[in-house]
Amino acid sequence: MTGEWRLQQVARVVRQGGVIAYPTEAVWGLGCDPWDREAVYRLLELKDRPVDKGLILVADCMERFDFLLDDLPRSWRERLARSWPGPNTWLVPHQDRLPQWITGRHDSVALRVTDHPLVARLCALTGPLVSTSANPAGRPAARSALRVRQYFGDQLDHIFCGPLGGQRNPSTIRDLRSGQLIRAS
């Protein structure tokens, strides 16, 4: 079990504009405060990922996304509630309530409520985090802290060590409006 002091330290790094690596349900992720433009652009540069692709946001509970979900149709909110927490990412209309450095060229944003205990505890302290696989573009996603270090060396502000969750593949991605499967897990 990760100590509360250690968790507070990682949350402080995020709040101060840091880019971190952390274990998720299936692979290691890179994260930062989604409202911190400089941190997001630094993360994108580390990954060599274009801003127009957009990013996933992860949270500890559905209520963290109320500012995006409150005025959606009830049936859509119920669909989300049935699938969370868990390895399910949904493309949700953002209604221009998020910065372009998160949404990219899209009119939706990718949201997930994690069931990974460390990530959930961290998000309880920080609010939603950016969650993107810890790898440079075109390389396999890191499945260990060692691989994260090999990819990024000392360019990260913190590597939050812990076990991966029990999933073999990254989360399923579906479009909330159409229900269309975008990526299977």
C-alpha positions in Angstrom: 0.0 0.0 0.0 1.4 3.4 -0.9 1.8 5.7 2.0 -0.3 8.8 2.3 2.9 11.0 2.5 4.2 9.6 -0.8 0.8 10.1 -2.4 0.7 13.7 -1.2 4.2 14.3 -2.6 3.1 13.0 -6.1 0.0 15.2 -5.9 2.2 18.2 -5.1 4.4 17.5 -8.2 1.2 17.5 -10.4 -0.1 20.7 -8.8 3.2 22.4 -9.4 3.1 21.7 -13.1 5.0 18.4 -13.2 4.7 15.6 -15.6 4.6 12.2 -14.0 4.5 8.5 -15.0 2.2 6.2 -13.2 0.8 2.6 -13.5 -2.7 2.3 -14.9 -5.0 -0.7 -15.5 -2.8 -2.2 -18.3 0.2 0.0 -19.1 2.2 2.8 -17.6 0.8 6.3 -18.3 2.1 9.8 -18.5 0.0 12.4 -16.7 -0.2 16.0 -15.6 -2.8 18.6 -14.7 -5.0 19.0 -17.7 -5.6 22.7 -16.9 -1.8 23.5 -17.0 -1.0 24.4 -20.6 2.8 24.2 -20.1 2.7 20.8 -18.5 0.4 19.4 -21.2 2.6 20.7 -24.0 5.7 19.3 -22.2 4.0 15.9 -22.0 3.1 16.1 -25.7 6.7 17.0 -26.6 8.1 14.0 -24.5 5.8 11.7 -26.4 6.3 13.4 -29.8 2.5 13.5 -30.0 0.7 16.2 -32.0 -1.7 18.4 -30.0 -4.5 17.9 -32.5 -4.9 14.2 -31.5 -6.4 15.1 -28.1 -5.8 13.4 -24.8 -7.6 11.1 -22.3 -8.7 12.5 -18.9 -8.9 10.0 -16.0 -10.6 10.6 -12.7 -11.5 8.8 -9.5 -15.2 9.2 -9.7 -17.8 10.3 -12.3 -18.7 13.4 -10.4 -15.3 14.9 -11.3 -16.7 15.2 -14.8 -20.1 16.7 -13.9 -19.1 20.0 -15.6 -19.2 18.0 -18.9 -22.0 15.5 -18.1 -24.7 17.5 -16.3 -26.6 18.6 -19.3 -26.2 15.4 -21.4 -29.2 13.1 -22.0 -30.0 11.0 -19.0 -29.6 7.8 -21.0 -26.0 8.8 -21.8 -25.2 9.5 -18.2 -26.6 6.1 -17.2 -24.5 4.4 -19.8 -21.4 6.0 -18.4 -22.4 5.1 -14.8 -22.9 1.5 -15.7 -19.4 1.2 -17.2 -17.4 3.1 -14.5 -15.2 2.7 -12.7 -13.4 0.4 -15.0 -11.3 0.1 -18.2 -13.8 2.0 -20.3 -13.0 5.2 -22.1 -15.8 7.2 -23.6 -15.7 10.0 -26.2 -18.0 12.6 -24.7 -19.0 16.0 -26.3 -17.0 18.7 -24.5 -19.1 21.6 -25.6 -16.0 23.9 -25.6 -15.6 23.4 -21.8 -12.1 22.2 -22.1 -9.0 23.7 -23.6 -7.9 22.8 -27.1 -4.6 21.4 -25.8 -6.8 18.6 -24.3 -9.5 18.1 -27.0 -7.2 18.6 -30.0 -9.2 18.9 -33.2 -12.2 17.0 -31.8 -15.7 18.0 -30.6 -15.5 15.3 -27.9 -13.0 14.4 -25.2 -11.9 11.0 -24.0 -12.9 10.3 -20.3 -12.3 7.4 -18.0 -13.1 6.7 -14.4 -10.3 4.4 -13.2 -10.6 1.4 -11.0 -6.9 1.3 -10.4 -6.5 2.1 -6.6 -3.3 4.2 -6.9 -4.6 6.3 -9.8 -8.0 6.7 -8.0 -6.3 7.9 -4.8 -4.1 10.3 -6.7 -7.0 11.7 -8.7 -8.9 12.2 -5.4 -6.1 14.6 -4.4 -5.5 16.3 -7.8 -8.8 16.1 -9.7 -8.7 14.7 -13.2 -5.4 13.9 -14.8 -4.2 13.6 -18.3 -3.7 9.9 -19.0 -1.8 8.8 -22.1 0.4 5.8 -22.5 4.0 6.2 -21.4 5.9 5.8 -24.7 7.3 7.9 -27.4 5.1 7.9 -30.6 5.5 4.7 -32.5 7.0 2.7 -29.6 5.2 0.1 -27.5 3.6 1.3 -24.3 5.7 0.9 -21.2 4.7 -2.0 -19.0 7.3 -1.4 -16.3 9.0 1.5 -14.5 12.3 0.4 -16.0 10.9 0.9 -19.5 9.6 4.3 -18.6 13.1 5.2 -17.4 14.6 3.8 -20.6 12.2 5.9 -22.7 12.3 9.2 -20.8 15.4 9.1 -18.6 15.3 12.1 -16.2 12.9 14.1 -18.3 9.9 13.3 -16.0 9.3 15.1 -12.7 8.3 11.9 -10.9 7.8 8.2 -11.5 5.0 7.0 -9.2 5.9 3.3 -8.7 3.2 0.7 -8.2 1.7 -2.3 -9.8 -0.2 -2.3 -13.0 -3.9 -3.3 -12.8 -5.1 -6.6 -14.1 -5.9 -5.7 -17.7 -3.9 -7.0 -20.6 -4.8 -4.2 -23.0 -5.5 -0.5 -22.7 -9.1 0.5 -22.1 -11.9 0.1 -24.6 -12.8 3.4 -26.3 -16.4 4.1 -27.4 -18.2 7.1 -28.8 -21.0 8.1 -26.3 -23.2 9.6 -29.0 -23.3 6.6 -31.3 -22.1 3.7 -29.1 -19.5 2.9 -31.8 -16.5 0.9 -30.7 -13.4 2.9 -31.5 -10.8 0.6 -29.8 -11.3 -2.8 -28.3 -9.4 -3.8 -25.2 
